[in-house]
């Protein structure tokens, strides 16, 4: 079966120096959809971690979809669970930890371009 790009995850290992794997679905594909620069559905494996990295391009919002995790923004931890939302200003530092040993952490990342 030939699936569209957004239906196939990009599997990343040890993302930004973290550990474990993250499946990333690019929901925009190659479409240009201003002001949004990215809409990504992500699934971080149990016990996995996305390492600390700086928001290089645009501010973003992370929306928790399922599981139990923590998004740390500029050294401040925020719960990342179904229904939660975490805002990341441009230039902030982010890491994400899946607190569960047996359940994936699912979240949505939405980035939007802003005038600077």
MOPAC internal coordinates of N, CA, C and O (Angstrom, degrees):
PM7 1SCF
backbone

  N    0.0000 0     0.00 0     0.00 0    0    0    0
  C    1.4457 1     0.00 0     0.00 0    1    0    0
  C    1.5241 1   108.80 1     0.00 0    2    1    0
  O    1.2310 1   120.54 1   -45.96 1    3    2    1
  N    1.3122 1   116.58 1   134.04 1    3    2    1
  C    1.4623 1   121.81 1   178.80 1    5    3    2
  C    1.5269 1   108.65 1   -94.97 1    6    5    3
  O    1.2310 1   120.32 1   -77.43 1    7    6    5
  N    1.3332 1   116.99 1   102.57 1    7    6    5
  C    1.4564 1   121.93 1  -177.40 1    9    7    6
  C    1.5207 1   110.90 1   -87.57 1   10    9    7
  O    1.2310 1   120.01 1   -31.97 1   11   10    9
  N    1.3399 1   117.58 1   148.03 1   11   10    9
  C    1.4624 1   118.78 1   174.03 1   13   11   10
  C    1.5152 1   110.12 1   -64.52 1   14   13   11
  O    1.2310 1   120.56 1   -22.91 1   15   14   13
  N    1.3309 1   116.54 1   157.09 1   15   14   13
  C    1.4672 1   121.66 1  -176.22 1   17   15   14
  C    1.5229 1   112.57 1   -51.46 1   18   17   15
  O    1.2310 1   120.17 1   136.17 1   19   18   17
  N    1.3349 1   117.28 1   -43.83 1   19   18   17
  C    1.4596 1   119.65 1  -176.02 1   21   19   18
  C    1.5285 1   112.74 1   -69.16 1   22   21   19
  O    1.2310 1   119.59 1   165.73 1   23   22   21
  N    1.3325 1   118.38 1   -14.27 1   23   22   21
  C    1.4552 1   121.26 1   179.36 1   25   23   22
  C    1.5268 1   112.37 1   -87.50 1   26   25   23
  O    1.2310 1   120.38 1   167.32 1   27   26   25
  N    1.3301 1   116.88 1   -12.68 1   27   26   25
  C    1.4724 1   121.38 1   179.54 1   29   27   26
  C    1.5237 1   108.69 1  -105.19 1   30   29   27
  O    1.2310 1   120.16 1   -57.19 1   31   30   29
  N    1.3368 1   117.31 1   122.81 1   31   30   29
  C    1.4644 1   117.97 1   179.39 1   33   31   30
  C    1.5231 1   112.19 1   -76.49 1   34   33   31
  O    1.2310 1   121.82 1   -30.96 1   35   34   33
  N    1.3149 1   114.13 1   149.04 1   35   34   33
  C    1.4562 1   121.87 1   168.77 1   37   35   34
  C    1.5274 1   104.44 1   -92.75 1   38   37   35
  O    1.2310 1   119.87 1   -63.38 1   39   38   37
  N    1.3150 1   117.85 1   116.62 1   39   38   37
  C    1.4653 1   121.18 1  -177.61 1   41   39   38
  C    1.5258 1   108.51 1   -92.96 1   42   41   39
  O    1.2310 1   121.43 1   -60.03 1   43   42   41
  N    1.3295 1   114.88 1   119.97 1   43   42   41
  C    1.4642 1   120.89 1  -177.88 1   45   43   42
  C    1.5176 1   109.32 1  -115.17 1   46   45   43
  O    1.2310 1   120.99 1   -42.30 1   47   46   45
  N    1.3155 1   115.72 1   137.70 1   47   46   45
  C    1.4653 1   122.03 1  -179.01 1   49   47   46
  C    1.5174 1   109.47 1  -112.71 1   50   49   47
  O    1.2310 1   121.01 1   -41.82 1   51   50   49
  N    1.3398 1   115.67 1   138.18 1   51   50   49
  C    1.4757 1   122.27 1   177.90 1   53   51   50
  C    1.5359 1   110.85 1    51.73 1   54   53   51
  O    1.2310 1   120.78 1  -132.25 1   55   54   53
  N    1.3365 1   116.11 1    47.75 1   55   54   53
  C    1.4567 1   122.03 1  -176.20 1   57   55   54
  C    1.5254 1   110.95 1   -60.89 1   58   57   55
  O    1.2310 1   120.34 1   -52.36 1   59   58   57
  N    1.3162 1   116.96 1   127.64 1   59   58   57
  C    1.4623 1   124.73 1  -179.19 1   61   59   58
  C    1.5376 1   112.07 1    53.89 1   62   61   59
  O    1.2310 1   120.63 1  -144.23 1   63   62   61
  N    1.3266 1   116.40 1    35.77 1   63   62   61
  C    1.4561 1   120.49 1   177.63 1   65   63   62
  C    1.5160 1   114.49 1    82.08 1   66   65   63
  O    1.2310 1   120.13 1  -170.73 1   67   66   65
  N    1.3160 1   117.35 1     9.27 1   67   66   65
  C    1.4672 1   121.00 1   176.58 1   69   67   66
  C    1.5127 1   110.44 1   -79.70 1   70   69   67
  O    1.2310 1   120.50 1    27.69 1   71   70   69
  N    1.3229 1   116.66 1  -152.31 1   71   70   69
  C    1.4615 1   120.01 1   176.26 1   73   71   70
  C    1.5299 1   109.70 1  -145.59 1   74   73   71
  O    1.2310 1   121.64 1   -22.42 1   75   74   73
  N    1.3207 1   114.46 1   157.58 1   75   74   73
  C    1.4533 1   120.62 1  -176.13 1   77   75   74
  C    1.5189 1   110.77 1    86.42 1   78   77   75
  O    1.2310 1   121.36 1     4.98 1   79   78   77
  N    1.3346 1   115.00 1  -175.02 1   79   78   77
  C    1.4524 1   119.98 1  -178.30 1   81   79   78
  C    1.5283 1   111.09 1  -114.18 1   82   81   79
  O    1.2310 1   121.93 1   -29.59 1   83   82   81
  N    1.3276 1   113.92 1   150.41 1   83   82   81
  C    1.4558 1   122.48 1   175.59 1   85   83   82
  C    1.5214 1   106.79 1  -126.52 1   86   85   83
  O    1.2310 1   120.35 1   -53.88 1   87   86   85
  N    1.3219 1   116.93 1   126.12 1   87   86   85
  C    1.4589 1   121.14 1   171.82 1   89   87   86
  C    1.5154 1   106.67 1   -91.23 1   90   89   87
  O    1.2310 1   120.70 1   -48.18 1   91   90   89
  N    1.3444 1   116.27 1   131.82 1   91   90   89
  C    1.4604 1   121.58 1  -177.46 1   93   91   90
  C    1.5285 1   108.99 1  -127.17 1   94   93   91
  O    1.2310 1   121.07 1   -56.68 1   95   94   93
  N    1.3345 1   115.56 1   123.32 1   95   94   93
  C    1.4513 1   122.14 1   175.81 1   97   95   94
  C    1.5257 1   107.99 1  -106.86 1   98   97   95
  O    1.2310 1   119.91 1   -57.57 1   99   98   97
  N    1.3247 1   117.77 1   122.43 1   99   98   97
  C    1.4563 1   122.72 1   177.19 1  101   99   98
  C    1.5275 1   107.31 1   -85.59 1  102  101   99
  O    1.2310 1   120.43 1   -78.41 1  103  102  101
  N    1.3275 1   116.78 1   101.59 1  103  102  101
  C    1.4609 1   120.55 1  -174.03 1  105  103  102
  C    1.5190 1   113.60 1   -75.58 1  106  105  103
  O    1.2310 1   119.89 1   163.97 1  107  106  105
  N    1.3156 1   117.82 1   -16.03 1  107  106  105
  C    1.4609 1   120.60 1   177.07 1  109  107  106
  C    1.5195 1   112.10 1   -88.32 1  110  109  107
  O    1.2310 1   120.28 1   162.20 1  111  110  109
  N    1.3284 1   117.08 1   -17.80 1  111  110  109
  C    1.4590 1   119.52 1  -174.77 1  113  111  110
  C    1.5136 1   109.28 1    60.56 1  114  113  111
  O    1.2310 1   120.17 1    45.46 1  115  114  113
  N    1.3039 1   117.28 1  -134.54 1  115  114  113
  C    1.4669 1   121.94 1   178.97 1  117  115  114
  C    1.5288 1   111.59 1   -96.47 1  118  117  115
  O    1.2310 1   120.11 1  -174.70 1  119  118  117
  N    1.3210 1   117.39 1     5.30 1  119  118  117
  C    1.4634 1   121.00 1  -175.73 1  121  119  118
  C    1.5280 1   111.48 1   -67.55 1  122  121  119
  O    1.2310 1   120.96 1   -34.42 1  123  122  121
  N    1.3036 1   115.78 1   145.58 1  123  122  121
  C    1.4531 1   122.33 1   173.29 1  125  123  122
  C    1.5243 1   106.52 1   -96.11 1  126  125  123
  O    1.2310 1   120.64 1   -62.26 1  127  126  125
  N    1.3176 1   116.39 1   117.74 1  127  126  125
  C    1.4570 1   120.73 1  -175.36 1  129  127  126
  C    1.5293 1   111.56 1  -134.19 1  130  129  127
  O    1.2310 1   119.92 1  -118.76 1  131  130  129
  N    1.3299 1   117.75 1    61.24 1  131  130  129
  C    1.4622 1   120.28 1  -179.59 1  133  131  130
  C    1.5291 1   110.60 1   -54.49 1  134  133  131
  O    1.2310 1   119.57 1   -37.82 1  135  134  133
  N    1.3043 1   118.43 1   142.18 1  135  134  133
  C    1.4570 1   127.56 1     8.42 1  137  135  134
  C    1.5280 1   113.23 1   -89.37 1  138  137  135
  O    1.2310 1   119.73 1  -173.76 1  139  138  137
  N    1.3427 1   118.12 1     6.24 1  139  138  137
  C    1.4586 1   120.08 1  -175.14 1  141  139  138
  C    1.5248 1   111.17 1   -81.69 1  142  141  139
  O    1.2310 1   120.74 1   -52.26 1  143  142  141
  N    1.3310 1   116.20 1   127.74 1  143  142  141
  C    1.4557 1   120.78 1   179.40 1  145  143  142
  C    1.5229 1   111.42 1   -99.62 1  146  145  143
  O    1.2310 1   120.08 1   162.69 1  147  146  145
  N    1.3399 1   117.45 1   -17.31 1  147  146  145
  C    1.4638 1   120.63 1   177.20 1  149  147  146
  C    1.5220 1   110.16 1  -162.76 1  150  149  147
  O    1.2310 1   121.36 1   -39.32 1  151  150  149
  N    1.3247 1   115.00 1   140.68 1  151  150  149
  C    1.4612 1   122.34 1   168.35 1  153  151  150
  C    1.5196 1   104.56 1  -135.08 1  154  153  151
  O    1.2310 1   121.03 1   -68.74 1  155  154  153
  N    1.3259 1   115.63 1   111.26 1  155  154  153
  C    1.4561 1   122.02 1  -173.58 1  157  155  154
  C    1.5261 1   110.75 1  -123.63 1  158  157  155
  O    1.2310 1   120.36 1   -52.33 1  159  158  157
  N    1.3213 1   116.91 1   127.67 1  159  158  157
  C    1.4554 1   121.39 1   170.56 1  161  159  158
  C    1.5237 1   105.98 1   -93.96 1  162  161  159
  O    1.2310 1   120.40 1   -49.41 1  163  162  161
  N    1.3427 1   116.84 1   130.59 1  163  162  161
  C    1.4622 1   120.97 1  -174.68 1  165  163  162
  C    1.5200 1   110.73 1  -128.50 1  166  165  163
  O    1.2310 1   121.74 1   -30.28 1  167  166  165
  N    1.3322 1   114.27 1   149.72 1  167  166  165
  C    1.4587 1   120.96 1   176.01 1  169  167  166
  C    1.5320 1   107.78 1  -137.70 1  170  169  167
  O    1.2310 1   120.90 1   -67.37 1  171  170  169
  N    1.3323 1   115.89 1   112.63 1  171  170  169
  C    1.4636 1   123.05 1  -178.69 1  173  171  170
  C    1.5204 1   108.52 1   -98.25 1  174  173  171
  O    1.2310 1   120.86 1   -52.85 1  175  174  173
  N    1.3299 1   115.96 1   127.15 1  175  174  173
  C    1.4577 1   120.00 1  -175.04 1  177  175  174
  C    1.5333 1   111.46 1   -62.52 1  178  177  175
  O    1.2310 1   120.36 1   -21.86 1  179  178  177
  N    1.3470 1   116.91 1   158.14 1  179  178  177
  C    1.4640 1   120.78 1   178.85 1  181  179  178
  C    1.5291 1   111.26 1   -53.08 1  182  181  179
  O    1.2310 1   120.99 1   -46.70 1  183  182  181
  N    1.3346 1   115.72 1   133.30 1  183  182  181
  C    1.4605 1   121.18 1   179.93 1  185  183  182
  C    1.5133 1   114.51 1    73.56 1  186  185  183
  O    1.2310 1   119.60 1  -178.19 1  187  186  185
  N    1.3391 1   118.38 1     1.81 1  187  186  185
  C    1.4567 1   122.21 1  -176.79 1  189  187  186
  C    1.5250 1   112.88 1   -78.21 1  190  189  187
  O    1.2310 1   121.77 1   -14.77 1  191  190  189
  N    1.3162 1   114.21 1   165.23 1  191  190  189
  C    1.4668 1   120.43 1  -179.67 1  193  191  190
  C    1.5178 1   110.21 1  -144.76 1  194  193  191
  O    1.2310 1   120.75 1   -46.12 1  195  194  193
  N    1.3291 1   116.18 1   133.88 1  195  194  193
  C    1.4602 1   122.86 1   168.90 1  197  195  194
  C    1.5210 1   105.03 1   -95.51 1  198  197  195
  O    1.2310 1   120.29 1   -59.49 1  199  198  197
  N    1.3215 1   117.05 1   120.51 1  199  198  197
  C    1.4578 1   121.76 1  -174.77 1  201  199  198
  C    1.5212 1   113.58 1   -67.70 1  202  201  199
  O    1.2310 1   121.40 1   -11.53 1  203  202  201
  N    1.3091 1   114.93 1   168.47 1  203  202  201
  C    1.4654 1   121.80 1  -179.05 1  205  203  202
  C    1.5253 1   110.29 1   -64.34 1  206  205  203
  O    1.2310 1   121.52 1   -48.68 1  207  206  205
  N    1.3173 1   114.69 1   131.32 1  207  206  205
  C    1.4551 1   121.47 1   176.54 1  209  207  206
  C    1.5235 1   109.15 1  -149.39 1  210  209  207
  O    1.2310 1   120.89 1   -20.92 1  211  210  209
  N    1.3244 1   115.89 1   159.08 1  211  210  209
  C    1.4632 1   122.27 1  -177.31 1  213  211  210
  C    1.5181 1   109.33 1  -100.00 1  214  213  211
  O    1.2310 1   120.62 1   -41.81 1  215  214  213
  N    1.3300 1   116.42 1   138.19 1  215  214  213
  C    1.4571 1   121.82 1   176.17 1  217  215  214
  C    1.5204 1   107.59 1   -69.12 1  218  217  215
  O    1.2310 1   120.73 1   -77.59 1  219  218  217
  N    1.3185 1   116.22 1   102.41 1  219  218  217
  C    1.4599 1   122.97 1  -171.81 1  221  219  218
  C    1.5199 1   114.32 1   -82.23 1  222  221  219
  O    1.2310 1   120.15 1   155.53 1  223  222  221
  N    1.3129 1   117.33 1   -24.47 1  223  222  221
  C    1.4633 1   117.81 1  -170.47 1  225  223  222
  C    1.5217 1   113.63 1  -120.29 1  226  225  223
  O    1.2310 1   119.83 1   118.22 1  227  226  225
  N    1.3114 1   117.92 1   -61.78 1  227  226  225
  C    1.4573 1   121.64 1  -172.02 1  229  227  226
  C    1.5268 1   110.69 1  -133.40 1  230  229  227
  O    1.2310 1   120.60 1   -22.82 1  231  230  229
  N    1.3370 1   116.47 1   157.18 1  231  230  229
  C    1.4590 1   118.42 1   171.40 1  233  231  230
  C    1.5288 1   108.72 1   -67.00 1  234  233  231
  O    1.2310 1   120.75 1   -19.81 1  235  234  233
  N    1.3335 1   116.16 1   160.19 1  235  234  233
  C    1.4592 1   119.02 1   179.93 1  237  235  234
  C    1.5145 1   110.87 1  -146.87 1  238  237  235
  O    1.2310 1   122.09 1   -16.52 1  239  238  237
  N    1.3152 1   113.60 1   163.48 1  239  238  237
  C    1.4556 1   122.28 1   172.09 1  241  239  238
  C    1.5189 1   106.43 1  -122.06 1  242  241  239
  O    1.2310 1   120.94 1   -44.59 1  243  242  241
  N    1.3344 1   115.81 1   135.41 1  243  242  241
  C    1.4587 1   121.89 1   174.19 1  245  243  242
  C    1.5219 1   106.79 1  -108.86 1  246  245  243
  O    1.2310 1   120.54 1   -53.43 1  247  246  245
  N    1.3316 1   116.57 1   126.57 1  247  246  245
  C    1.4616 1   121.99 1  -179.88 1  249  247  246
  C    1.5222 1   108.11 1  -113.25 1  250  249  247
  O    1.2310 1   120.42 1   -57.45 1  251  250  249
  N    1.3219 1   116.80 1   122.55 1  251  250  249
  C    1.4572 1   121.34 1   177.33 1  253  251  250
  C    1.5169 1   110.71 1   -71.47 1  254  253  251
  O    1.2310 1   120.62 1   -46.97 1  255  254  253
  N    1.3342 1   116.41 1   133.03 1  255  254  253
  C    1.4617 1   121.44 1   179.15 1  257  255  254
  C    1.5192 1   112.48 1  -111.32 1  258  257  255
  O    1.2310 1   120.02 1   149.75 1  259  258  257
  N    1.3296 1   117.57 1   -30.25 1  259  258  257
  C    1.4617 1   120.99 1  -178.86 1  261  259  258
  C    1.5117 1   110.82 1  -176.45 1  262  261  259
  O    1.2310 1   120.83 1   -24.66 1  263  262  261
  N    1.3085 1   116.02 1   155.34 1  263  262  261
  C    1.4580 1   121.41 1  -178.62 1  265  263  262
  C    1.5185 1   110.69 1    94.00 1  266  265  263
  O    1.2310 1   121.39 1    12.53 1  267  266  265
  N    1.3228 1   114.95 1  -167.47 1  267  266  265
  C    1.4584 1   121.60 1  -175.82 1  269  267  266
  C    1.5169 1   108.71 1  -140.30 1  270  269  267
  O    1.2310 1   120.74 1   -67.12 1  271  270  269
  N    1.3277 1   116.19 1   112.88 1  271  270  269
  C    1.4529 1   119.17 1  -177.95 1  273  271  270
  C    1.5140 1   112.35 1  -147.96 1  274  273  271
  O    1.2310 1   121.69 1     5.82 1  275  274  273
  N    1.3319 1   114.37 1  -174.18 1  275  274  273
  C    1.4551 1   121.91 1  -179.95 1  277  275  274
  C    1.5267 1   108.11 1  -136.63 1  278  277  275
  O    1.2310 1   121.08 1   -49.84 1  279  278  277
  N    1.3314 1   115.54 1   130.16 1  279  278  277
  C    1.4649 1   121.71 1   171.68 1  281  279  278
  C    1.5244 1   105.82 1  -106.23 1  282  281  279
  O    1.2310 1   120.33 1   -60.21 1  283  282  281
  N    1.3206 1   116.97 1   119.79 1  283  282  281
  C    1.4609 1   120.83 1   180.00 1  285  283  282
  C    1.5165 1   108.58 1  -103.07 1  286  285  283
  O    1.2310 1   121.28 1   -60.27 1  287  286  285
  N    1.3448 1   115.15 1   119.73 1  287  286  285
  C    1.4561 1   122.44 1  -178.24 1  289  287  286
  C    1.5226 1   107.76 1  -114.86 1  290  289  287
  O    1.2310 1   120.79 1   -63.06 1  291  290  289
  N    1.3388 1   116.09 1   116.94 1  291  290  289
  C    1.4661 1   120.75 1  -179.73 1  293  291  290
  C    1.5295 1   111.43 1    48.45 1  294  293  291
  O    1.2310 1   120.71 1  -130.65 1  295  294  293
  N    1.3230 1   116.25 1    49.35 1  295  294  293
  C    1.4655 1   125.11 1   176.57 1  297  295  294
  C    1.5260 1   114.48 1    70.96 1  298  297  295
  O    1.2310 1   119.47 1  -171.56 1  299  298  297
  N    1.3394 1   118.62 1     8.44 1  299  298  297
  C    1.4672 1   121.67 1   176.68 1  301  299  298
  C    1.5228 1   108.78 1  -108.86 1  302  301  299
  O    1.2310 1   119.87 1   -62.75 1  303  302  301
  N    1.3502 1   117.85 1   117.25 1  303  302  301
  C    1.4673 1   120.27 1  -179.71 1  305  303  302
  C    1.5298 1   111.86 1   -77.31 1  306  305  303
  O    1.2310 1   121.25 1   -38.02 1  307  306  305
  N    1.3384 1   115.21 1   141.98 1  307  306  305
  C    1.4627 1   122.44 1   177.14 1  309  307  306
  C    1.5257 1   107.73 1  -131.40 1  310  309  307
  O    1.2310 1   119.49 1   -48.00 1  311  310  309
  N    1.3467 1   118.58 1   132.00 1  311  310  309
  C    1.4659 1   119.62 1   176.61 1  313  311  310
  C    1.5235 1   110.27 1   -59.67 1  314  313  311
  O    1.2310 1   120.81 1   -41.08 1  315  314  313
  N    1.3161 1   116.05 1   138.92 1  315  314  313
  C    1.4593 1   121.54 1   176.44 1  317  315  314
  C    1.5255 1   106.91 1  -123.08 1  318  317  315
  O    1.2310 1   121.26 1   -85.35 1  319  318  317
  N    1.3291 1   115.19 1    94.65 1  319  318  317
  C    1.4575 1   123.34 1  -178.20 1  321  319  318
  C    1.5244 1   107.78 1  -134.84 1  322  321  319
  O    1.2310 1   120.21 1    -8.40 1  323  322  321
  N    1.3273 1   117.20 1   171.60 1  323  322  321
  C    1.4612 1   120.52 1  -179.57 1  325  323  322
  C    1.5287 1   110.55 1   -53.70 1  326  325  323
  O    1.2310 1   120.84 1   -53.63 1  327  326  325
  N    1.3222 1   116.01 1   126.37 1  327  326  325
  C    1.4558 1   121.93 1   177.46 1  329  327  326
  C    1.5191 1   115.19 1    90.96 1  330  329  327
  O    1.2310 1   119.82 1   172.35 1  331  330  329
  N    1.3243 1   117.95 1    -7.65 1  331  330  329
  C    1.4679 1   119.60 1   179.10 1  333  331  330
  C    1.5275 1   109.45 1   -86.00 1  334  333  331
  O    1.2310 1   121.17 1   -23.30 1  335  334  333
  N    1.3275 1   115.36 1   156.70 1  335  334  333
  C    1.4609 1   121.23 1   176.56 1  337  335  334
  C    1.5198 1   108.58 1  -137.11 1  338  337  335
  O    1.2310 1   120.78 1   -42.61 1  339  338  337
  N    1.3204 1   116.11 1   137.39 1  339  338  337
  C    1.4595 1   122.52 1  -179.21 1  341  339  338
  C    1.5234 1   107.54 1  -126.84 1  342  341  339
  O    1.2310 1   120.77 1   -52.33 1  343  342  341
  N    1.3338 1   116.13 1   127.67 1  343  342  341
  C    1.4632 1   121.71 1  -179.87 1  345  343  342
  C    1.5236 1   109.96 1   -96.00 1  346  345  343
  O    1.2310 1   120.81 1   -43.56 1  347  346  345
  N    1.3248 1   116.05 1   136.44 1  347  346  345
  C    1.4634 1   122.20 1   176.92 1  349  347  346
  C    1.5137 1   109.18 1  -122.45 1  350  349  347
  O    1.2310 1   120.08 1   -70.44 1  351  350  349
  N    1.3343 1   117.46 1   109.56 1  351  350  349
  C    1.4612 1   119.29 1   176.21 1  353  351  350
  C    1.5290 1   110.27 1   -66.98 1  354  353  351
  O    1.2310 1   120.97 1   -23.89 1  355  354  353
  N    1.3270 1   115.74 1   156.11 1  355  354  353
  C    1.4599 1   121.47 1   174.52 1  357  355  354
  C    1.5288 1   108.58 1   -54.22 1  358  357  355
  O    1.2310 1   120.20 1   -45.89 1  359  358  357
  N    1.3287 1   117.22 1   134.11 1  359  358  357
  C    1.4601 1   122.46 1   178.12 1  361  359  358
  C    1.5150 1   114.93 1    87.33 1  362  361  359
  O    1.2310 1   119.79 1   176.68 1  363  362  361
  N    1.3321 1   118.01 1    -3.32 1  363  362  361
  C    1.4664 1   119.43 1   179.90 1  365  363  362
  C    1.5271 1   110.87 1   -78.80 1  366  365  363
  O    1.2310 1   121.10 1   -17.30 1  367  366  365
  N    1.3391 1   115.49 1   162.70 1  367  366  365
  C    1.4700 1   122.34 1   178.05 1  369  367  366
  C    1.5217 1   109.03 1  -101.47 1  370  369  367
  O    1.2310 1   120.87 1   -42.78 1  371  370  369
  N    1.3228 1   115.94 1   137.22 1  371  370  369
  C    1.4621 1   122.09 1  -176.71 1  373  371  370
  C    1.5141 1   111.12 1  -132.27 1  374  373  371
  O    1.2310 1   120.95 1   -39.40 1  375  374  373
  N    1.3293 1   115.78 1   140.60 1  375  374  373
  C    1.4578 1   122.56 1   163.44 1  377  375  374
  C    1.5241 1   106.93 1  -138.31 1  378  377  375
  O    1.2310 1   120.62 1   -26.19 1  379  378  377
  N    1.3309 1   116.42 1   153.81 1  379  378  377
  C    1.4708 1   121.25 1   179.82 1  381  379  378
  C    1.5164 1   107.94 1  -131.18 1  382  381  379
  O    1.2310 1   120.90 1   -48.30 1  383  382  381
  N    1.3332 1   115.88 1   131.70 1  383  382  381
  C    1.4557 1   122.34 1   177.92 1  385  383  382
  C    1.5199 1   110.01 1  -121.65 1  386  385  383
  O    1.2310 1   120.68 1   -45.14 1  387  386  385
  N    1.3391 1   116.31 1   134.86 1  387  386  385
  C    1.4522 1   121.16 1   171.98 1  389  387  386
  C    1.5240 1   106.51 1   -91.07 1  390  389  387
  O    1.2310 1   120.50 1   -66.33 1  391  390  389
  N    1.3241 1   116.65 1   113.67 1  391  390  389
  C    1.4648 1   122.07 1  -176.09 1  393  391  390
  C    1.5175 1   112.82 1   -77.11 1  394  393  391
  O    1.2310 1   119.89 1   167.17 1  395  394  393
  N    1.3081 1   117.81 1   -12.83 1  395  394  393
  C    1.4588 1   121.77 1  -175.92 1  397  395  394
  C    1.5252 1   111.67 1   -89.79 1  398  397  395
  O    1.2310 1   121.35 1   -37.93 1  399  398  397
  N    1.3272 1   115.02 1   142.07 1  399  398  397
  C    1.4618 1   120.65 1   176.71 1  401  399  398
  C    1.5264 1   111.55 1   -89.58 1  402  401  399
  O    1.2310 1   120.30 1   168.93 1  403  402  401
  N    1.3519 1   117.03 1   -11.07 1  403  402  401
  C    1.4639 1   118.18 1  -175.44 1  405  403  402
  C    1.5341 1   115.20 1  -137.48 1  406  405  403
  O    1.2310 1   119.67 1  -174.02 1  407  406  405
  N    1.3318 1   118.23 1     5.98 1  407  406  405
  C    1.4591 1   120.68 1  -179.43 1  409  407  406
  C    1.5289 1   110.28 1  -132.71 1  410  409  407
  O    1.2310 1   120.92 1   -44.95 1  411  410  409
  N    1.3283 1   115.85 1   135.05 1  411  410  409
  C    1.4669 1   120.16 1   176.84 1  413  411  410
  C    1.5255 1   109.91 1   -67.02 1  414  413  411
  O    1.2310 1   120.99 1   -28.94 1  415  414  413
  N    1.3303 1   115.72 1   151.06 1  415  414  413
  C    1.4586 1   122.68 1   174.23 1  417  415  414
  C    1.5288 1   107.03 1  -101.27 1  418  417  415
  O    1.2310 1   120.52 1   -60.72 1  419  418  417
  N    1.3296 1   116.61 1   119.28 1  419  418  417
  C    1.4640 1   121.71 1  -179.11 1  421  419  418
  C    1.5185 1   109.15 1  -109.07 1  422  421  419
  O    1.2310 1   121.26 1   -44.55 1  423  422  421
  N    1.3345 1   115.20 1   135.45 1  423  422  421
  C    1.4552 1   119.64 1  -179.84 1  425  423  422
  C    1.5221 1   109.98 1  -154.15 1  426  425  423
  O    1.2310 1   121.66 1   -18.83 1  427  426  425
  N    1.3256 1   114.42 1   161.17 1  427  426  425
  C    1.4466 1   122.61 1   179.83 1  429  427  426
  C    1.5207 1   108.10 1  -116.25 1  430  429  427
  O    1.2310 1   120.33 1   -46.19 1  431  430  429
  N    1.3212 1   116.98 1   133.81 1  431  430  429
  C    1.4631 1   121.99 1   176.07 1  433  431  430
  C    1.5306 1   107.65 1  -111.48 1  434  433  431
  O    1.2310 1   120.91 1   -53.56 1  435  434  433
  N    1.3313 1   115.87 1   126.44 1  435  434  433
  C    1.4669 1   121.83 1   177.66 1  437  435  434
  C    1.5168 1   107.41 1  -122.55 1  438  437  435
  O    1.2310 1   120.80 1   -61.28 1  439  438  437
  N    1.3321 1   116.08 1   118.72 1  439  438  437
  C    1.4685 1   121.93 1   178.03 1  441  439  438
  C    1.5212 1   108.61 1  -110.95 1  442  441  439
  O    1.2310 1   121.11 1   -39.92 1  443  442  441
  N    1.3202 1   115.48 1   140.08 1  443  442  441
  C    1.4632 1   119.89 1   179.39 1  445  443  442
  C    1.5203 1   110.04 1  -133.26 1  446  445  443
  O    1.2310 1   121.29 1   -40.48 1  447  446  445
  N    1.3172 1   115.13 1   139.52 1  447  446  445
  C    1.4602 1   121.37 1   177.45 1  449  447  446
  C    1.5265 1   109.13 1   -73.48 1  450  449  447
  O    1.2310 1   121.17 1   -40.45 1  451  450  449
  N    1.3160 1   115.37 1   139.55 1  451  450  449
  C    1.4578 1   120.23 1   175.96 1  453  451  450
  C    1.5209 1   108.20 1  -129.09 1  454  453  451
  O    1.2310 1   120.83 1   -28.20 1  455  454  453
  N    1.3070 1   116.01 1   151.80 1  455  454  453
  C    1.4644 1   119.92 1   177.80 1  457  455  454
  C    1.5147 1   108.44 1   -71.16 1  458  457  455
  O    1.2310 1   121.13 1   -44.15 1  459  458  457
  N    1.3359 1   115.44 1   135.85 1  459  458  457
  C    1.4687 1   119.37 1   179.61 1  461  459  458
  C    1.5000 1   108.47 1  -116.80 1  462  461  459
  O    1.2310 1   120.10 1   180.00 1  463  462  461

